[in-house]
Amino acid sequence: MHIKNKMRFNTIDMTTNTIKAAKFKLLKHKSAGVESTLSVFEVARLMDKVRRGENVSEEERSQVFFSMN
């Protein structure tokens, strides 16, 4: 497999895993109700991750930039 393709798939996997983790934390927050330890700001950040991640096209997810300075 070409290195560029492998990196692209790894980036997509990382984005997918981030979204899944955020959804899981939000689900735990919802079920904990007033007992949740998450702040309003933490919940907002998680919701942004889910919303932005679901709206990002596969092409945009595959763009990774490295600097070798």
N, C-alpha and C positions, 0 to 999 in steps of 0.2 A: 504494500500500500504506500502510496506517495506520502511524504511527510506533511505536505500542505493539507491534504485531505484528512490525515490523521489528526492534525491540530484542529481542523475545522470541527471534526466530530467531537473532540475533547471539549472544545469551547461550547458546543451545543449541549453536551452532557452537563457541563458545569452550570450553564444557565438553567437547564431543566431541573437539576438538583437544587439550585437556589430557590426556584419557584416552589418546588415541592416542600422544601423545608419551611418556607414562609407560610404556605398554606397549612402545614401541620401545626405551626406555632399559633396561627390564628384560630384554628379549630380548638386547640387546647385552651386558648384564651376565652373563646366563646363558651366552652363547657364549664370553665372555672367560674365564669360570671364575676361577681364582685370580689371573689377570692383570688383573682388573677394578679400576678405580680408585674405584668406588663403595664407600662405607662401609656398614655394616649399617644405620645410621640413615637414610641416603639411600635405600637399597633399601626399608626399611620405609615411608618417606614415599610412595614411588612406588606401592607395593602398596596403601597406604591410598587414594591418589587413584583407582586403578583400581577398587578394591572399592566405595568410596563413590560414585564417579561412576556405576557401573553400577547401583547401588541407588537412585539418586535418580530420582524420577519426572519426567516432562517438565514437569509443572506446577511442581514445586519448582525446577527448573532455570530456569524463566522468571521467577522472582521476583528482581528487581534493585531495590535501594533506593539513591536518590541524596539527598544533602543539599546544599542550596544556601546554606549559612551563610557 
